[in-house]
Amino acid sequence: MTEQYKIVVIGAGPGGISAAAHAAELNISHVLLEASPKIANTIQKYQKGKHVMAEPSILPLRSPIAFEAGKRETILDEWLQGLLQNKVNLKYNAAVVNIDGQKGDYTITLANGDVIKAEFIILGIGVQGNPRKLGVTGDDADFVQYTLDNPDDHNNETIVIVGAGDAAIENAVVLAKNNKVYIVNRRDEFARAKEGNLNLITAAIDSGDVECCYNTNPHCVELTPDQEKPGVFVLKTASGEISVPVDRIIARLGAIPPRALVESFGIEFPNSDPNSIPVLSAKYESNVAGMYVIGALGGYPLIKQAMNQGYEVVEYILGNDINPADHPLLESKLEHLPFDMDVDQILSKMQTDIPVFTPLSALSFRELMLDSQVHVFEPNKEIFKKNDYTNSFYTILQGEVNIVIGDRVIKSTQGNFFGEMSLISGRRRSATVLAGESCIVIETPRRTMIKLITSVDAVKRVLDETFIVRIIQEKFAPKVPIEQLQPIAKKAKLNQYRANEVLFSEGDEANCLHVIRNGSVTVSKKVGDKDIPMTYVAANNVVGEMGLLGNTVRSATITATVKTETISIDSDSFNDLLAKSPTLRETMELEVQKRHLENTKLESDSETGDILSFLMQQGLGEATDVLLINEDTCVGCDNCETACAATHGGTSRLNRKAGPTFAHVHVPTSCRHCEDPSCMKDCPPDAIHRGGLGGEVFIDDSCIGCGNCERNCPYGVIQMEYPKEKNTNFWPWMFFNAGEKPGDNKVKDGDNIKKAVKCDMCKDIEGGAACVRACPTGAANRISPENFIKVVNL
């Protein structure tokens, strides 16, 4: 007998289970068809214990099935319980092979021959069901796999991971604890990975825990049954073939969307791009009337989004015109705007009027606006000030802004953007910006924009091109119109350098200069047979112009201290700039003379160069504020630690004794407040922020204790601690010897979750850092890298 239902949901992923559960709670006849023997097949294939995010965090969940961030196993169990509680009609091992008919009368044929009738169909099938294989001879060997279940099942094995995405990195890092692990990257960097995972794999490679084969491709897999290892993985490298005896190969190369199957149902795609998504209405209906697509197949890969869509699509099928789950949030965010429009009309206007956002899908833009703020400013209102340590990105929706650079004022109007200099460099604002007439701007957080830049090439391209033009104008030709600088900007090049990579060497031909876009460099000179570091140069500064002005060879070696990006301008373009800006040569020659005098003085002081080299080796090149202790004057009283603990609820955020020392300079374990903080990159509640005045990187009360920041920090300066009751007996004892030490700080009642703590530069304490103020000898100092030279000579 043929079964008949009003709604048939195909695919028991997050969207499918949410749709079926909502149909069940409304007593609508339905069935949920799952091709595998378990629900959520994609998540089942996550490695054991993987933490699953519930993003976007601000978006409310609209589903009868519960979902919160947590471990894979916990989430799967809760979903299964939710399906049982809602009495969802679920069929496992029910692979769909054919769909015929039309809205109101569909015939669905399963692989086992069963036939099901439906009035409406919801496709919630994922895109991970068909993993992309190695595509070489032997890729079907028993020891070749495409998922990792339990890392603890593997010990003392030689394992090769193939891939450069998050899944490959996570597998490599966790397996490296008990195995010899190689990771094969077809390119020379991990461009697709989240920043947190990028830091993890970089650290693992640097420490030798994982061996990386860059610019390498699989060639073939060979069986070796008579040898110790079951196989050999032959790889093609830039220098030839290499053979790696292996116990296991794990390929994490993504998946092939089931496009052919979906097209066989009659659903159309806009183009032949394998990654394209079906053409859908605003209510998720495809070109086939009565057939709806939700979740990853429709371009919505986040779990919470898919679950919300599962709820909404059932409502749409019933003829209910409900708003998306994010509608109230956006409505509240936009209600103060002077437009007689609804939410969707305002969002459409924003994308139309601001070109940098035009390439985004409507959903991606909604997500961006959930993170952003829209400001209506009065004329002359200060948006940000030069040297502020803010780094959000601004776009102009209406009116104009005035950008003040020295004695010049540049007007920027509707559709333009500003603030990208600090967004990219992580350094202080380079100009003051004031609101003009009828000024409405959108402020987008740096974290959101960095994610957008890495995922949408068109946005990155616009920002790169604009950054180059503006940096040339700011640094070299402030009075030259931008249109005259564009030909020079088109010739400029973006360059990427790894830590310790040389930009150019002393004695090289001087054929270009570099503007440091982000990161930092050291300048060193050869003294005898030794390279002596002379100075440190941070982002938004220029190096290499001395050689161009003198038309000579390089007088020093420039080396990246951390991962660094520069814009290089060749000698011909530089001469064009000199011709367009008559005062440029004189200004730069004065700066070169000043720098030459400083370098001459430092050349005779080898100890200063050695100390600067030591500081750069400790990663201080990416710091914006660091605690240094002069060992010659430190008496070991530990007042710095005690003051820190007393100021921060009983937990010191620094360890004076820990950390390296060279000569008289000691670097204790304390936050460096990096210009591009690794700790901020993978924080689910977005609890880590940079302050606006001192540039402090701090953690707010929304921390959920996931520990991502602790793991991502390369300097070990973040701790996980139970929140404690704040002690009030500290400053009298500290400064007036009242004979009363701080009492024990007890863990707060009900707080049984450890949360992240780190130095916040005592941002709310009048007078500045407690550690520095509590030092009786002045040995402790917090300084910026630009001032290292001054301090190491104390």
ZAMARGU-4260 file (C-alpha; in steps of 0.2 Angstrom, whole numbers, plus 5000, padded with zeros to 4 digits):
<rodrens>
0) 5000/5000/5000 | 5007/5017/4995 | 5009/5029/5010 | 5002/5047/5008 | 5008/5062/5017
5) 5005/5081/5016 | 5024/5084/5019 | 5038/5073/5015 | 5055/5079/5022 | 5070/5072/5013
10) 5086/5072/5024 | 5087/5071/5043 | 5100/5085/5045 | 5098/5100/5056 | 5085/5108/5044
15) 5076/5092/5040 | 5074/5086/5058 | 5067/5104/5063 | 5055/5104/5049 | 5048/5086/5053
20) 5047/5091/5071 | 5037/5106/5068 | 5025/5097/5056 | 5023/5084/5070 | 5019/5097/5084
25) 5006/5104/5072 | 4999/5087/5069 | 5002/5088/5050 | 5004/5071/5042 | 5022/5069/5037
30) 5037/5058/5036 | 5056/5061/5037 | 5067/5051/5026 | 5085/5048/5030 | 5096/5038/5018
35) 5108/5032/5031 | 5105/5023/5047 | 5107/5038/5059 | 5101/5056/5059 | 5113/5071/5055
40) 5125/5060/5045 | 5137/5075/5042 | 5139/5078/5061 | 5140/5060/5064 | 5156/5060/5054
45) 5164/5074/5065 | 5178/5068/5075 | 5174/5062/5093 | 5172/5076/5105 | 5172/5090/5092
50) 5165/5106/5099 | 5150/5111/5088 | 5147/5130/5087 | 5129/5138/5088 | 5132/5152/5076
55) 5127/5166/5073 | 5126/5168/5092 | 5114/5183/5091 | 5101/5173/5081 | 5087/5166/5091
60) 5083/5147/5088 | 5066/5144/5081 | 5063/5125/5082 | 5055/5112/5093 | 5072/5103/5093
65) 5084/5110/5105 | 5101/5116/5100 | 5116/5124/5110 | 5134/5124/5107 | 5142/5108/5114
70) 5151/5092/5110 | 5145/5082/5095 | 5139/5067/5105 | 5128/5078/5117 | 5120/5087/5102
75) 5116/5071/5093 | 5108/5064/5108 | 5098/5079/5112 | 5092/5079/5094 | 5087/5061/5094
80) 5077/5063/5111 | 5069/5078/5103 | 5063/5068/5088 | 5056/5055/5100 | 5047/5067/5111
85) 5039/5076/5096 | 5034/5059/5089 | 5042/5062/5072 | 5038/5049/5059 | 5056/5045/5054
90) 5062/5031/5042 | 5080/5026/5041 | 5089/5018/5026 | 5076/5027/5015 | 5087/5034/5001
95) 5076/5043/4988 | 5080/5038/4969 | 5066/5047/4960 | 5053/5060/4961 | 5039/5062/4949
100) 5023/5072/4949 | 5018/5090/4953 | 5013/5100/4968 | 4999/5092/4978 | 5003/5075/4970
105) 5021/5069/4971 | 5027/5051/4969 | 5043/5047/4978 | 5052/5031/4975 | 5065/5024/4987
110) 5080/5013/4984 | 5071/4998/4992 | 5056/5000/4980 | 5044/5008/4992 | 5033/5022/4985
115) 5027/5037/4995 | 5015/5050/4990 | 5017/5069/4995 | 5008/5085/4993 | 5024/5095/4997
120) 5042/5090/4998 | 5056/5098/5008 | 5074/5094/5003 | 5085/5095/5018 | 5099/5085/5011
125) 5117/5090/5015 | 5131/5092/5003 | 5144/5081/5013 | 5137/5064/5008 | 5149/5061/4994
130) 5167/5065/5000 | 5179/5070/4987 | 5192/5056/4984 | 5210/5058/4981 | 5208/5054/4963
135) 5224/5044/4961 | 5228/5025/4959 | 5225/5016/4975 | 5213/5028/4984 | 5201/5014/4988
140) 5214/5005/4999 | 5208/4999/5016 | 5219/5011/5025 | 5213/5027/5015 | 5198/5035/5024
145) 5189/5051/5022 | 5183/5054/5039 | 5190/5053/5057 | 5178/5046/5071 | 5188/5043/5087
150) 5206/5050/5087 | 5210/5039/5102 | 5208/5024/5092 | 5225/5028/5083 | 5242/5026/5092
155) 5260/5025/5086 | 5254/5026/5068 | 5261/5036/5053 | 5247/5045/5047 | 5246/5057/5032
160) 5232/5070/5032 | 5228/5077/5014 | 5219/5094/5014 | 5221/5112/5020 | 5204/5116/5027
165) 5198/5116/5045 | 5193/5098/5046 | 5211/5093/5040 | 5219/5104/5052 | 5209/5098/5067
170) 5212/5080/5062 | 5231/5083/5061 | 5232/5092/5077 | 5223/5080/5088 | 5231/5064/5080
175) 5248/5072/5082 | 5247/5069/5101 | 5250/5050/5099 | 5256/5048/5081 | 5268/5053/5068
180) 5258/5065/5057 | 5261/5073/5040 | 5249/5085/5032 | 5249/5088/5013 | 5244/5105/5007
185) 5243/5108/4988 | 5247/5126/4991 | 5260/5136/5001 | 5248/5142/5014 | 5232/5137/5024
190) 5221/5150/5016 | 5204/5142/5019 | 5206/5139/5037 | 5199/5148/5052 | 5212/5159/5060
195) 5211/5149/5076 | 5215/5133/5067 | 5228/5142/5057 | 5237/5146/5073 | 5235/5128/5079
200) 5243/5120/5063 | 5257/5133/5062 | 5262/5130/5080 | 5261/5111/5077 | 5272/5113/5062
205) 5284/5125/5071 | 5286/5113/5086 | 5289/5098/5074 | 5273/5089/5080 | 5266/5089/5062
210) 5277/5089/5047 | 5269/5099/5032 | 5272/5096/5014 | 5268/5112/5005 | 5265/5113/4986
215) 5263/5095/4986 | 5250/5083/4977 | 5246/5065/4979 | 5253/5054/4965 | 5247/5036/4970
220) 5244/5024/4984 | 5254/5008/4984 | 5251/4992/4994 | 5265/4985/5004 | 5258/4969/5012
225) 5275/4961/5016 | 5282/4976/5025 | 5280/4984/5042 | 5268/4998/5035 | 5252/4993/5025
230) 5256/5005/5011 | 5266/5019/5003 | 5259/5036/4999 | 5269/5043/4984 | 5268/5062/4983
235) 5273/5075/4970 | 5283/5089/4977 | 5292/5104/4969 | 5308/5095/4969 | 5302/5078/4964
240) 5293/5063/4970 | 5294/5057/4988 | 5287/5040/4996 | 5280/5040/5013 | 5277/5023/5022
245) 5260/5025/5030 | 5248/5016/5042 | 5234/5027/5037 | 5229/5041/5025 | 5215/5053/5029
250) 5209/5064/5015 | 5199/5079/5020 | 5195/5087/5003 | 5177/5092/5005 | 5162/5084/4997
255) 5153/5084/4980 | 5136/5091/4981 | 5122/5079/4975 | 5118/5090/4960 | 5114/5077/4948
260) 5101/5069/4959 | 5093/5086/4963 | 5093/5091/4945 | 5084/5074/4941 | 5070/5080/4953
265) 5068/5095/4941 | 5076/5108/4951 | 5087/5121/4941 | 5104/5129/4945 | 5109/5146/4939
270) 5125/5140/4931 | 5137/5126/4929 | 5148/5131/4944 | 5149/5115/4955 | 5147/5126/4970
275) 5131/5135/4964 | 5115/5134/4973 | 5097/5131/4967 | 5087/5146/4962 | 5075/5149/4977
280) 5061/5161/4982 | 5062/5171/4998 | 5052/5157/5005 | 5064/5143/5000 | 5053/5136/4986
285) 5062/5130/4970 | 5057/5132/4952 | 5047/5116/4955 | 5031/5122/4963 | 5028/5113/4980
290) 5047/5108/4981 | 5057/5117/4994 | 5076/5117/4998 | 5083/5122/5015 | 5100/5120/5024
295) 5117/5118/5016 | 5110/5113/4998 | 5101/5130/4998 | 5117/5139/5003 | 5114/5140/5022
300) 5128/5129/5030 | 5126/5135/5048 | 5116/5123/5059 | 5105/5136/5068 | 5100/5144/5051
305) 5095/5127/5044 | 5085/5123/5059 | 5076/5140/5058 | 5072/5137/5040 | 5065/5120/5044
310) 5052/5128/5055 | 5049/5143/5043 | 5046/5132/5028 | 5032/5122/5036 | 5024/5139/5040
315) 5026/5144/5022 | 5018/5128/5016 | 5003/5131/5027 | 5001/5148/5019 | 5007/5158/5035
320) 5017/5174/5030 | 5029/5174/5045 | 5045/5184/5046 | 5063/5176/5047 | 5069/5173/5064
325) 5081/5188/5063 | 5068/5200/5058 | 5064/5207/5076 | 5083/5210/5079 | 5085/5219/5062
330) 5069/5229/5065 | 5075/5235/5081 | 5092/5239/5074 | 5085/5249/5060 | 5070/5257/5067
335) 5078/5274/5070 | 5082/5277/5052 | 5073/5291/5043 | 5066/5279/5029 | 5048/5275/5026
340) 5053/5257/5022 | 5052/5239/5030 | 5067/5229/5035 | 5069/5220/5018 | 5068/5236/5009
345) 5081/5245/5019 | 5093/5230/5018 | 5090/5230/4999 | 5094/5249/4998 | 5110/5247/5009
350) 5116/5234/4996 | 5111/5244/4981 | 5119/5260/4988 | 5135/5253/4995 | 5145/5244/4981
355) 5157/5235/4993 | 5142/5225/5000 | 5134/5221/4983 | 5142/5204/4980 | 5135/5197/4996
360) 5120/5186/4995 | 5105/5193/5004 | 5107/5180/5018 | 5126/5184/5021 | 5121/5203/5021
365) 5108/5200/5035 | 5121/5191/5045 | 5133/5205/5043 | 5120/5218/5048 | 5116/5207/5064
370) 5134/5211/5069 | 5134/5229/5064 | 5127/5245/5071 | 5119/5259/5061 | 5123/5277/5067
375) 5114/5293/5063 | 5126/5307/5067 | 5124/5325/5069 | 5136/5336/5059 | 5153/5338/5066
380) 5151/5323/5078 | 5168/5314/5080 | 5166/5296/5073 | 5184/5292/5078 | 5200/5301/5082
385) 5218/5300/5076 | 5228/5287/5086 | 5212/5279/5093 | 5214/5260/5095 | 5198/5255/5087
390) 5197/5245/5072 | 5179/5243/5065 | 5175/5246/5047 | 5163/5260/5041 | 5152/5262/5026
395) 5142/5278/5021 | 5124/5274/5019 | 5119/5293/5017 | 5127/5310/5017 | 5145/5312/5020
400) 5160/5312/5032 | 5175/5323/5033 | 5192/5314/5035 | 5205/5325/5043 | 5223/5322/5039
405) 5234/5335/5046 | 5228/5352/5039 | 5218/5343/5025 | 5200/5338/5025 | 5194/5325/5013
410) 5176/5323/5010 | 5169/5305/5007 | 5151/5303/5002 | 5137/5290/5000 | 5143/5272/4995
415) 5161/5275/5001 | 5169/5267/5016 | 5183/5272/5028 | 5192/5264/5043 | 5200/5250/5032
420) 5218/5256/5037 | 5216/5251/5055 | 5205/5236/5050 | 5219/5228/5040 | 5234/5234/5050
425) 5227/5232/5068 | 5236/5248/5073 | 5230/5265/5078 | 5218/5276/5068 | 5228/5287/5055
430) 5216/5301/5054 | 5201/5309/5063 | 5184/5307/5055 | 5170/5319/5058 | 5152/5317/5052
435) 5146/5329/5038 | 5128/5333/5033 | 5114/5320/5034 | 5127/5307/5039 | 5121/5289/5042
440) 5135/5276/5043 | 5136/5257/5046 | 5149/5251/5058 | 5155/5233/5056 | 5166/5225/5069
445) 5183/5219/5063 | 5180/5201/5067 | 5165/5201/5055 | 5174/5210/5041 | 5189/5199/5042
450) 5178/5184/5040 | 5169/5193/5025 | 5186/5197/5017 | 5192/5179/5018 | 5176/5172/5011
455) 5171/5184/4997 | 5185/5188/4984 | 5176/5203/4977 | 5175/5212/4994 | 5194/5208/4997
460) 5198/5214/4980 | 5189/5231/4982 | 5197/5234/5000 | 5215/5229/4993 | 5214/5241/4978
465) 5207/5255/4989 | 5219/5252/5003 | 5234/5254/4991 | 5228/5270/4984 | 5224/5278/5001
470) 5241/5273/5008 | 5250/5280/4994 | 5241/5296/4996 | 5243/5297/5015 | 5262/5292/5015
475) 5268/5301/4999 | 5256/5313/4991 | 5243/5320/5002 | 5239/5334/4990 | 5238/5324/4974
480) 5221/5319/4969 | 5217/5300/4970 | 5213/5299/4951 | 5231/5304/4948 | 5238/5291/4960
485) 5228/5276/4953 | 5240/5272/4939 | 5254/5271/4952 | 5243/5260/4963 | 5239/5248/4949
490) 5258/5244/4948 | 5260/5242/4966 | 5261/5224/4973 | 5254/5215/4988 | 5268/5204/4996
495) 5266/5191/5010 | 5281/5186/5021 | 5282/5173/5034 | 5290/5176/5051 | 5309/5178/5049
500) 5308/5179/5030 | 5319/5193/5022 | 5311/5206/5012 | 5328/5212/5005 | 5346/5211/5011
505) 5360/5223/5014 | 5370/5225/4997 | 5355/5221/4986 | 5350/5233/4972 | 5337/5246/4978
510) 5323/5244/4966 | 5307/5247/4977 | 5301/5252/4994 | 5289/5243/5005 | 5274/5250/5015
515) 5270/5238/5029 | 5252/5234/5028 | 5251/5223/5043 | 5264/5214/5054 | 5281/5221/5058
520) 5300/5220/5053 | 5317/5223/5060 | 5331/5233/5052 | 5348/5225/5054 | 5366/5229/5048
525) 5381/5218/5046 | 5395/5223/5059 | 5410/5212/5056 | 5403/5195/5054 | 5387/5198/5064
530) 5370/5204/5059 | 5365/5218/5072 | 5347/5223/5073 | 5346/5242/5073 | 5327/5245/5075
535) 5309/5239/5074 | 5297/5245/5062 | 5278/5243/5064 | 5263/5242/5052 | 5259/5258/5043
540) 5277/5263/5041 | 5289/5263/5026 | 5305/5254/5023 | 5317/5254/5009 | 5316/5272/5003
545) 5334/5276/5008 | 5340/5266/4994 | 5328/5274/4981 | 5332/5291/4986 | 5351/5288/4984
550) 5349/5277/4969 | 5360/5265/4977 | 5361/5247/4985 | 5352/5242/5001 | 5361/5249/5017
555) 5352/5236/5028 | 5343/5220/5029 | 5324/5220/5032 | 5317/5204/5040 | 5299/5201/5045
560) 5297/5198/5064 | 5280/5190/5062 | 5268/5185/5047 | 5269/5202/5037 | 5260/5209/5022
565) 5268/5224/5013 | 5264/5235/4998 | 5279/5237/4987 | 5281/5252/4975 | 5295/5251/4962
570) 5308/5264/4958 | 5299/5271/4943 | 5283/5273/4952 | 5292/5282/4966 | 5300/5294/4954
575) 5283/5298/4948 | 5277/5302/4965 | 5292/5313/4968 | 5287/5322/4952 | 5269/5324/4958
580) 5273/5330/4975 | 5288/5343/4975 | 5290/5343/4994 | 5291/5324/4995 | 5309/5322/4992
585) 5314/5335/5005 | 5303/5328/5018 | 5310/5310/5015 | 5328/5315/5014 | 5326/5324/5031
590) 5319/5308/5038 | 5333/5297/5030 | 5346/5309/5038 | 5338/5307/5055 | 5337/5288/5054
595) 5355/5287/5048 | 5361/5296/5063 | 5352/5284/5074 | 5359/5269/5065 | 5376/5275/5067
600) 5374/5277/5085 | 5367/5260/5087 | 5381/5251/5076 | 5393/5255/5090 | 5381/5247/5103
605) 5381/5228/5100 | 5372/5224/5117 | 5357/5234/5111 | 5356/5225/5095 | 5357/5208/5104
610) 5343/5213/5116 | 5332/5219/5101 | 5335/5203/5092 | 5331/5193/5108 | 5314/5203/5110
615) 5310/5199/5092 | 5313/5181/5094 | 5300/5181/5108 | 5287/5186/5096 | 5286/5204/5103
620) 5285/5210/5085 | 5267/5208/5085 | 5264/5216/5102 | 5257/5233/5105 | 5260/5234/5123
625) 5271/5222/5133 | 5278/5221/5151 | 5297/5221/5153 | 5307/5220/5169 | 5324/5226/5171
630) 5333/5213/5181 | 5347/5225/5186 | 5334/5234/5197 | 5321/5220/5201 | 5322/5215/5219
635) 5310/5200/5217 | 5297/5206/5229 | 5283/5200/5218 | 5273/5216/5222 | 5268/5216/5203
640) 5260/5199/5204 | 5251/5203/5221 | 5245/5219/5214 | 5238/5211/5199 | 5229/5197/5209
645) 5222/5210/5221 | 5216/5221/5206 | 5208/5206/5197 | 5198/5196/5210 | 5212/5186/5217
650) 5220/5179/5200 | 5236/5186/5194 | 5236/5189/5176 | 5256/5188/5175 | 5269/5176/5181
655) 5285/5186/5185 | 5297/5172/5186 | 5291/5163/5170 | 5297/5169/5153 | 5314/5171/5146
660) 5328/5184/5150 | 5343/5191/5140 | 5356/5202/5148 | 5346/5213/5160 | 5329/5212/5151
665) 5316/5199/5157 | 5300/5196/5148 | 5287/5189/5161 | 5272/5179/5155 | 5260/5193/5153
670) 5248/5198/5138 | 5257/5207/5124 | 5240/5215/5117 | 5245/5209/5099 | 5240/5220/5085
675) 5231/5205/5077 | 5226/5195/5092 | 5225/5176/5089 | 5214/5175/5105 | 5200/5185/5096
680) 5199/5174/5081 | 5188/5160/5087 | 5178/5166/5101 | 5160/5160/5100 | 5152/5173/5110
685) 5164/5187/5104 | 5169/5190/5122 | 5186/5197/5118 | 5188/5215/5112 | 5201/5229/5110
690) 5200/5245/5120 | 5198/5262/5112 | 5212/5271/5121 | 5226/5261/5127 | 5223/5247/5114
695) 5221/5234/5128 | 5214/5217/5123 | 5202/5211/5136 | 5188/5198/5140 | 5171/5203/5145
700) 5158/5194/5156 | 5150/5184/5141 | 5165/5172/5141 | 5157/5154/5140 | 5173/5145/5145
705) 5176/5136/5129 | 5195/5138/5130 | 5198/5143/5112 | 5207/5158/5117 | 5219/5149/5129
710) 5223/5136/5115 | 5225/5150/5101 | 5236/5161/5111 | 5254/5157/5105 | 5262/5165/5121
715) 5253/5155/5135 | 5246/5171/5144 | 5228/5166/5145 | 5222/5155/5160 | 5206/5146/5163
720) 5200/5150/5181 | 5184/5149/5192 | 5177/5167/5195 | 5181/5172/5212 | 5174/5185/5225
725) 5183/5201/5223 | 5195/5205/5238 | 5194/5223/5244 | 5210/5223/5256 | 5224/5226/5244
730) 5229/5244/5241 | 5232/5250/5259 | 5243/5235/5261 | 5252/5237/5245 | 5257/5255/5247
735) 5255/5259/5265 | 5261/5243/5274 | 5246/5242/5284 | 5251/5225/5289 | 5236/5217/5281
740) 5238/5206/5266 | 5223/5201/5254 | 5213/5187/5261 | 5209/5171/5252 | 5197/5175/5237
745) 5184/5162/5237 | 5176/5155/5222 | 5159/5163/5219 | 5144/5152/5224 | 5136/5144/5209
750) 5151/5147/5197 | 5157/5130/5193 | 5163/5134/5175 | 5181/5140/5172 | 5182/5156/5162
755) 5196/5164/5153 | 5207/5178/5162 | 5221/5188/5155 | 5229/5205/5157 | 5218/5219/5153
760) 5231/5233/5156 | 5220/5238/5171 | 5209/5248/5159 | 5197/5253/5172 | 5209/5258/5186
765) 5214/5276/5187 | 5233/5278/5186 | 5236/5263/5174 | 5244/5246/5176 | 5244/5240/5194
770) 5260/5229/5191 | 5270/5244/5186 | 5263/5256/5200 | 5267/5242/5213 | 5285/5240/5208
775) 5296/5249/5221 | 5311/5251/5211 | 5304/5255/5194 | 5310/5239/5186 | 5293/5235/5178
780) 5288/5245/5163 | 5274/5242/5150 | 5280/5249/5133 | 5276/5248/5115 | 5288/5239/5103
785) 5292/5256/5095 | 5300/5261/5111 | 5310/5245/5114 | 5327/5253/5110 | 5324/5267/5123
790) 5320/5255/5137 | 5333/5242/5133 | 5346/5256/5136 | 5340/5260/5153
</rodrens>
